[in-house]
Amino acid sequence: MTVLLNFCFAQMPLHKIKLTVFADNQPAIHCYEKLGFKCGGRFKDEYFRNGQFIDLLAYDLMRDDWLAN
């Protein structure tokens, strides 16, 4: 992920990278937050899976934040 983010921000004119993740996917959430992604919102009961509704979290990472680290 670090190589990909370096390429996106250093070689491409991207200002922001956005992603969504299921709220119960703690390994992915931990990875994204460790890389510097910030949670910008929650979509309540966005998906119905295995008999229950699951929230979806929206994350983003700004170019300036990535390059500062």
MMTF fields as JSON, N, C-alpha, C and O atoms, coordinates in Angstrom:
{
  "mmtfVersion": "1.0.0",
  "mmtfProducer": "UNKNOWN",
  "numBonds": 275,
  "numAtoms": 276,
  "numGroups": 69,
  "numChains": 1,
  "numModels": 1,
  "chainsPerModel": [1],
  "groupsPerChain": [69],
  "chainIdList": ["A"],
  "bondAtomList": [4, 2, 8, 6, 12, 10, 16, 14, 20, 18, 24, 22, 28, 26, 32, 30, 36, 34, 40, 38, 44, 42, 48, 46, 52, 50, 56, 54, 60, 58, 64, 62, 68, 66, 72, 70, 76, 74, 80, 78, 84, 82, 88, 86, 92, 90, 96, 94, 100, 98, 104, 102, 108, 106, 112, 110, 116, 114, 120, 118, 124, 122, 128, 126, 132, 130, 136, 134, 140, 138, 144, 142, 148, 146, 152, 150, 156, 154, 160, 158, 164, 162, 168, 166, 172, 170, 176, 174, 180, 178, 184, 182, 188, 186, 192, 190, 196, 194, 200, 198, 204, 202, 208, 206, 212, 210, 216, 214, 220, 218, 224, 222, 228, 226, 232, 230, 236, 234, 240, 238, 244, 242, 248, 246, 252, 250, 256, 254, 260, 258, 264, 262, 268, 266, 272, 270],
  "bondOrderList": [1, 1, 1, 1, 1, 1, 1, 1, 1, 1, 1, 1, 1, 1, 1, 1, 1, 1, 1, 1, 1, 1, 1, 1, 1, 1, 1, 1, 1, 1, 1, 1, 1, 1, 1, 1, 1, 1, 1, 1, 1, 1, 1, 1, 1, 1, 1, 1, 1, 1, 1, 1, 1, 1, 1, 1, 1, 1, 1, 1, 1, 1, 1, 1, 1, 1, 1, 1],
  "groupList": [{"groupName": "MET", "atomNameList": ["N", "CA", "C", "O"], "elementList": ["N", "C", "C", "O"], "formalChargeList": [0, 0, 0, 0], "bondAtomList": [1, 0, 2, 1, 3, 2], "bondOrderList": [1, 1, 2], "singleLetterCode": "M", "chemCompType": "L-PEPTIDE LINKING"}, {"groupName": "THR", "atomNameList": ["N", "CA", "C", "O"], "elementList": ["N", "C", "C", "O"], "formalChargeList": [0, 0, 0, 0], "bondAtomList": [1, 0, 2, 1, 3, 2], "bondOrderList": [1, 1, 2], "singleLetterCode": "T", "chemCompType": "L-PEPTIDE LINKING"}, {"groupName": "VAL", "atomNameList": ["N", "CA", "C", "O"], "elementList": ["N", "C", "C", "O"], "formalChargeList": [0, 0, 0, 0], "bondAtomList": [1, 0, 2, 1, 3, 2], "bondOrderList": [1, 1, 2], "singleLetterCode": "V", "chemCompType": "L-PEPTIDE LINKING"}, {"groupName": "LEU", "atomNameList": ["N", "CA", "C", "O"], "elementList": ["N", "C", "C", "O"], "formalChargeList": [0, 0, 0, 0], "bondAtomList": [1, 0, 2, 1, 3, 2], "bondOrderList": [1, 1, 2], "singleLetterCode": "L", "chemCompType": "L-PEPTIDE LINKING"}, {"groupName": "ASN", "atomNameList": ["N", "CA", "C", "O"], "elementList": ["N", "C", "C", "O"], "formalChargeList": [0, 0, 0, 0], "bondAtomList": [1, 0, 2, 1, 3, 2], "bondOrderList": [1, 1, 2], "singleLetterCode": "N", "chemCompType": "L-PEPTIDE LINKING"}, {"groupName": "PHE", "atomNameList": ["N", "CA", "C", "O"], "elementList": ["N", "C", "C", "O"], "formalChargeList": [0, 0, 0, 0], "bondAtomList": [1, 0, 2, 1, 3, 2], "bondOrderList": [1, 1, 2], "singleLetterCode": "F", "chemCompType": "L-PEPTIDE LINKING"}, {"groupName": "CYS", "atomNameList": ["N", "CA", "C", "O"], "elementList": ["N", "C", "C", "O"], "formalChargeList": [0, 0, 0, 0], "bondAtomList": [1, 0, 2, 1, 3, 2], "bondOrderList": [1, 1, 2], "singleLetterCode": "C", "chemCompType": "L-PEPTIDE LINKING"}, {"groupName": "ALA", "atomNameList": ["N", "CA", "C", "O"], "elementList": ["N", "C", "C", "O"], "formalChargeList": [0, 0, 0, 0], "bondAtomList": [1, 0, 2, 1, 3, 2], "bondOrderList": [1, 1, 2], "singleLetterCode": "A", "chemCompType": "L-PEPTIDE LINKING"}, {"groupName": "GLN", "atomNameList": ["N", "CA", "C", "O"], "elementList": ["N", "C", "C", "O"], "formalChargeList": [0, 0, 0, 0], "bondAtomList": [1, 0, 2, 1, 3, 2], "bondOrderList": [1, 1, 2], "singleLetterCode": "Q", "chemCompType": "L-PEPTIDE LINKING"}, {"groupName": "PRO", "atomNameList": ["N", "CA", "C", "O"], "elementList": ["N", "C", "C", "O"], "formalChargeList": [0, 0, 0, 0], "bondAtomList": [1, 0, 2, 1, 3, 2], "bondOrderList": [1, 1, 2], "singleLetterCode": "P", "chemCompType": "L-PEPTIDE LINKING"}, {"groupName": "HIS", "atomNameList": ["N", "CA", "C", "O"], "elementList": ["N", "C", "C", "O"], "formalChargeList": [0, 0, 0, 0], "bondAtomList": [1, 0, 2, 1, 3, 2], "bondOrderList": [1, 1, 2], "singleLetterCode": "H", "chemCompType": "L-PEPTIDE LINKING"}, {"groupName": "LYS", "atomNameList": ["N", "CA", "C", "O"], "elementList": ["N", "C", "C", "O"], "formalChargeList": [0, 0, 0, 0], "bondAtomList": [1, 0, 2, 1, 3, 2], "bondOrderList": [1, 1, 2], "singleLetterCode": "K", "chemCompType": "L-PEPTIDE LINKING"}, {"groupName": "ILE", "atomNameList": ["N", "CA", "C", "O"], "elementList": ["N", "C", "C", "O"], "formalChargeList": [0, 0, 0, 0], "bondAtomList": [1, 0, 2, 1, 3, 2], "bondOrderList": [1, 1, 2], "singleLetterCode": "I", "chemCompType": "L-PEPTIDE LINKING"}, {"groupName": "ASP", "atomNameList": ["N", "CA", "C", "O"], "elementList": ["N", "C", "C", "O"], "formalChargeList": [0, 0, 0, 0], "bondAtomList": [1, 0, 2, 1, 3, 2], "bondOrderList": [1, 1, 2], "singleLetterCode": "D", "chemCompType": "L-PEPTIDE LINKING"}, {"groupName": "TYR", "atomNameList": ["N", "CA", "C", "O"], "elementList": ["N", "C", "C", "O"], "formalChargeList": [0, 0, 0, 0], "bondAtomList": [1, 0, 2, 1, 3, 2], "bondOrderList": [1, 1, 2], "singleLetterCode": "Y", "chemCompType": "L-PEPTIDE LINKING"}, {"groupName": "GLU", "atomNameList": ["N", "CA", "C", "O"], "elementList": ["N", "C", "C", "O"], "formalChargeList": [0, 0, 0, 0], "bondAtomList": [1, 0, 2, 1, 3, 2], "bondOrderList": [1, 1, 2], "singleLetterCode": "E", "chemCompType": "L-PEPTIDE LINKING"}, {"groupName": "GLY", "atomNameList": ["N", "CA", "C", "O"], "elementList": ["N", "C", "C", "O"], "formalChargeList": [0, 0, 0, 0], "bondAtomList": [1, 0, 2, 1, 3, 2], "bondOrderList": [1, 1, 2], "singleLetterCode": "G", "chemCompType": "PEPTIDE LINKING"}, {"groupName": "ARG", "atomNameList": ["N", "CA", "C", "O"], "elementList": ["N", "C", "C", "O"], "formalChargeList": [0, 0, 0, 0], "bondAtomList": [1, 0, 2, 1, 3, 2], "bondOrderList": [1, 1, 2], "singleLetterCode": "R", "chemCompType": "L-PEPTIDE LINKING"}, {"groupName": "TRP", "atomNameList": ["N", "CA", "C", "O"], "elementList": ["N", "C", "C", "O"], "formalChargeList": [0, 0, 0, 0], "bondAtomList": [1, 0, 2, 1, 3, 2], "bondOrderList": [1, 1, 2], "singleLetterCode": "W", "chemCompType": "L-PEPTIDE LINKING"}],
  "groupTypeList": [0, 1, 2, 3, 3, 4, 5, 6, 5, 7, 8, 0, 9, 3, 10, 11, 12, 11, 3, 1, 2, 5, 7, 13, 4, 8, 9, 7, 12, 10, 6, 14, 15, 11, 3, 16, 5, 11, 6, 16, 16, 17, 5, 11, 13, 15, 14, 5, 17, 4, 16, 8, 5, 12, 13, 3, 3, 7, 14, 13, 3, 0, 17, 13, 13, 18, 3, 7, 4],
  "groupIdList": [1, 2, 3, 4, 5, 6, 7, 8, 9, 10, 11, 12, 13, 14, 15, 16, 17, 18, 19, 20, 21, 22, 23, 24, 25, 26, 27, 28, 29, 30, 31, 32, 33, 34, 35, 36, 37, 38, 39, 40, 41, 42, 43, 44, 45, 46, 47, 48, 49, 50, 51, 52, 53, 54, 55, 56, 57, 58, 59, 60, 61, 62, 63, 64, 65, 66, 67, 68, 69],
  "secStructList": [7, 2, 2, 2, 2, 2, 2, 2, 2, 2, 6, 1, 7, 7, 1, 3, 3, 3, 3, 3, 3, 3, 6, 6, 7, 2, 2, 2, 2, 2, 2, 2, 2, 2, 2, 6, 7, 3, 3, 3, 3, 3, 3, 3, 3, 3, 3, 3, 3, 6, 6, 3, 3, 3, 3, 3, 3, 3, 3, 3, 3, 3, 2, 2, 2, 2, 2, 2, 7],
  "xCoordList": [0.828, 0.0, 0.872, 0.545, 1.97, 2.841, 3.399, 3.448, 3.817, 4.354, 3.268, 3.527, 2.074, 0.96, 0.64, 0.453, 0.574, 0.271, 1.389, 1.12, 2.631, 3.751, 3.61, 3.789, 3.296, 3.12, 1.96, 2.092, 0.83, -0.354, -0.11, -0.556, 0.591, 0.786, 2.048, 2.077, 3.085, 4.33, 4.355, 4.948, 3.724, 3.805, 2.518, 2.531, 1.438, 0.158, -0.347, 0.008, -1.146, -1.637, -2.871, -3.821, -2.857, -4.01, -3.957, -2.892, -5.089, -5.2, -5.716, -5.377, -6.547, -7.18, -7.46, -7.783, -7.328, -7.717, -8.818, -8.692, -9.903, -11.048, -11.266, -10.954, -11.808, -12.17, -13.327, -13.604, -13.992, -15.023, -14.691, -14.069, -15.116, -14.832, -15.989, -16.594, -16.29, -17.313, -16.842, -15.669, -17.757, -17.412, -16.917, -16.249, -17.228, -16.772, -15.455, -15.028, -14.814, -13.548, -12.384, -11.699, -12.18, -11.173, -9.738, -8.993, -9.305, -7.944, -7.701, -6.655, -8.677, -8.528, -8.552, -7.752, -9.461, -9.55, -8.238, -7.754, -7.667, -6.38, -5.289, -4.498, -5.257, -4.267, -4.438, -3.458, -5.659, -5.91, -5.55, -4.942, -5.921, -5.611, -4.108, -3.588, -3.411, -1.953, -1.278, -0.234, -1.878, -1.335, -1.677, -1.106, -2.601, -2.941, -4.324, -4.691, -5.1, -6.469, -7.292, -7.105, -8.2, -9.079, -10.521, -10.938, -11.271, -12.681, -13.474, -13.448, -14.173, -14.936, -16.433, -17.183, -16.879, -18.307, -18.699, -17.908, -19.932, -20.485, -21.844, -22.696, -22.038, -23.315, -23.992, -23.619, -24.986, -25.668, -26.471, -27.164, -26.357, -27.133, -27.086, -28.117, -25.896, -25.725, -25.864, -26.367, -25.428, -25.491, -26.189, -26.115, -26.865, -27.497, -26.722, -26.698, -26.078, -25.22, -25.42, -25.402, -25.608, -25.767, -26.868, -26.719, -27.95, -29.093, -29.034, -29.886, -28.035, -27.953, -27.451, -26.762, -27.812, -27.342, -25.952, -25.649, -25.12, -23.742, -23.493, -23.889, -22.831, -22.454, -21.263, -20.472, -21.151, -20.032, -19.319, -19.963, -18.003, -17.223, -16.53, -16.041, -16.49, -15.817, -14.528, -14.548, -13.424, -12.11, -11.512, -11.826, -10.64, -9.889, -8.492, -8.234, -7.601, -6.22, -5.856, -5.953, -5.44, -5.08, -3.594, -2.763, -3.287, -1.915, -0.968, 0.106, -1.345, -0.476, -0.201, 0.912, -1.202, -1.009, -0.036, 0.811, -0.162, 0.725, 2.168, 3.095, 2.357, 3.697, 4.372, 5.599, 3.581, 4.152, 4.742, 5.562, 4.334, 4.835, 5.919, 6.433],
  "yCoordList": [-1.191, 0.0, 1.255, 2.246, 1.205, 2.378, 2.724, 3.898, 1.726, 1.961, 2.56, 3.494, 2.027, 2.542, 3.993, 4.824, 4.301, 5.667, 6.627, 7.756, 6.19, 7.028, 7.344, 8.491, 6.348, 6.563, 7.513, 8.439, 7.287, 8.116, 9.584, 10.464, 9.851, 11.244, 11.876, 13.089, 11.093, 11.663, 11.72, 12.636, 10.758, 10.67, 11.106, 11.396, 11.15, 11.522, 12.789, 13.041, 13.564, 14.806, 14.59, 15.371, 13.537, 13.271, 14.14, 14.325, 14.664, 15.513, 14.717, 15.012, 13.695, 12.914, 11.506, 11.297, 10.539, 9.16, 8.799, 9.028, 8.23, 7.856, 6.353, 5.713, 5.803, 4.392, 4.175, 5.01, 3.051, 2.639, 1.24, 0.452, 0.942, -0.349, -0.711, 0.166, -2.007, -2.452, -2.157, -2.344, -1.699, -1.3, -2.47, -2.251, -3.699, -4.857, -5.443, -6.495, -4.79, -5.268, -4.581, -3.726, -4.973, -4.322, -4.436, -3.465, -5.556, -5.599, -4.541, -3.893, -4.377, -3.37, -1.963, -1.114, -1.714, -0.386, -0.038, 1.088, -0.987, -0.751, -0.403, 0.515, -1.137, -0.877, 0.52, 1.252, 0.903, 2.211, 3.338, 4.33, 3.188, 4.234, 4.332, 5.429, 3.211, 3.215, 3.954, 4.58, 3.877, 4.577, 6.066, 6.827, 6.495, 7.898, 8.266, 9.441, 7.295, 7.575, 8.016, 7.51, 8.96, 9.485, 9.12, 9.197, 8.726, 8.386, 9.674, 10.548, 9.783, 10.987, 10.817, 11.786, 9.575, 9.388, 7.933, 7.026, 7.738, 6.396, 6.332, 7.193, 5.322, 5.06, 3.95, 2.781, 4.329, 3.38, 2.365, 2.712, 1.093, 0.001, 0.02, -0.104, 0.174, 0.322, -1.01, -1.03, -2.107, -3.417, -4.418, -4.329, -5.366, -6.463, -7.722, -8.167, -8.302, -9.467, -10.454, -10.067, -11.709, -12.769, -12.454, -12.726, -11.891, -11.64, -10.397, -10.204, -9.543, -8.307, -7.146, -7.334, -5.955, -4.751, -4.375, -4.522, -3.891, -3.521, -2.09, -1.696, -1.319, 0.045, 0.033, -0.91, 1.078, 1.276, 2.554, 3.584, 2.497, 3.66, 4.265, 3.538, 5.586, 6.299, 6.914, 7.638, 6.621, 7.131, 7.939, 7.713, 8.889, 9.606, 9.927, 9.957, 10.164, 10.54, 11.68, 11.545, 12.794, 13.965, 13.926, 13.434, 14.439, 14.472, 15.148, 14.615, 16.308, 17.033, 16.235, 16.273, 15.512, 14.691, 13.544, 13.228, 12.927, 11.825, 12.312, 11.693, 13.396, 13.889, 14.454, 14.521, 14.861, 15.385, 14.279, 14.547, 13.04, 11.918, 11.164, 10.204],
  "zCoordList": [0.0, 0.0, 0.0, -0.652, 0.727, 0.794, -0.577, -0.945, -1.333, -2.683, -3.578, -4.337, -3.484, -4.288, -3.928, -4.816, -2.631, -2.211, -2.604, -3.017, -2.48, -2.934, -4.42, -4.832, -5.212, -6.649, -6.925, -7.725, -6.27, -6.513, -6.195, -6.932, -5.108, -4.704, -5.287, -5.495, -5.555, -6.078, -7.608, -8.178, -8.273, -9.726, -10.437, -11.634, -9.711, -10.308, -9.615, -8.463, -10.279, -9.664, -8.783, -8.842, -7.971, -7.115, -5.868, -5.278, -5.474, -4.286, -3.09, -1.944, -3.37, -2.315, -2.814, -3.984, -1.902, -2.183, -1.203, 0.0, -1.725, -0.896, -0.974, -1.978, 0.11, 0.126, 1.085, 1.945, 0.928, 1.876, 2.36, 1.648, 3.589, 4.199, 5.13, 5.747, 5.226, 6.166, 7.585, 7.908, 8.426, 9.788, 10.636, 11.646, 10.248, 11.029, 10.517, 10.994, 9.567, 9.011, 9.742, 9.182, 10.993, 11.826, 11.294, 11.421, 10.709, 10.166, 9.077, 9.054, 8.181, 7.119, 7.699, 7.306, 8.63, 9.254, 9.94, 9.822, 10.648, 11.318, 10.297, 10.512, 9.199, 8.141, 7.566, 7.433, 7.224, 6.631, 7.593, 7.191, 8.855, 9.832, 10.08, 10.288, 10.062, 10.221, 9.066, 9.248, 7.881, 6.711, 6.715, 5.935, 7.584, 7.679, 7.191, 7.218, 6.746, 6.315, 7.521, 8.627, 7.302, 8.338, 8.003, 6.847, 9.018, 8.816, 8.649, 9.516, 7.538, 7.249, 7.366, 7.251, 7.597, 7.724, 7.851, 7.592, 8.253, 8.437, 7.75, 7.966, 6.933, 6.299, 7.099, 6.998, 7.891, 8.766, 7.957, 7.001, 8.368, 7.766, 6.24, 5.578, 5.695, 4.248, 3.492, 2.368, 4.094, 3.443, 4.349, 5.575, 3.726, 4.452, 4.124, 2.977, 5.149, 4.929, 6.077, 7.245, 5.746, 6.74, 7.755, 8.946, 7.282, 8.133, 8.993, 9.861, 8.766, 9.555, 8.707, 7.705, 9.132, 8.453, 8.957, 10.141, 8.052, 8.381, 7.925, 6.828, 8.781, 8.432, 7.478, 7.465, 6.695, 5.791, 6.219, 6.418, 6.362, 6.757, 5.539, 4.674, 5.475, 4.388, 4.935, 5.931, 4.279, 4.672, 3.53, 2.361, 3.886, 2.861, 3.365, 4.568, 2.416, 2.7, 1.756, 0.536, 2.328, 1.541, 1.17, 1.933, 0.015, -0.487, 0.501, 0.782, 1.03, 1.947, 3.211, 3.737, 3.705, 4.899, 4.626, 5.462, 3.456, 3.105, 2.937, 3.46, 2.224, 1.968, 3.218, 3.279, 4.213, 5.455, 6.315, 7.193, 6.071, 6.904, 6.254, 6.827]
}
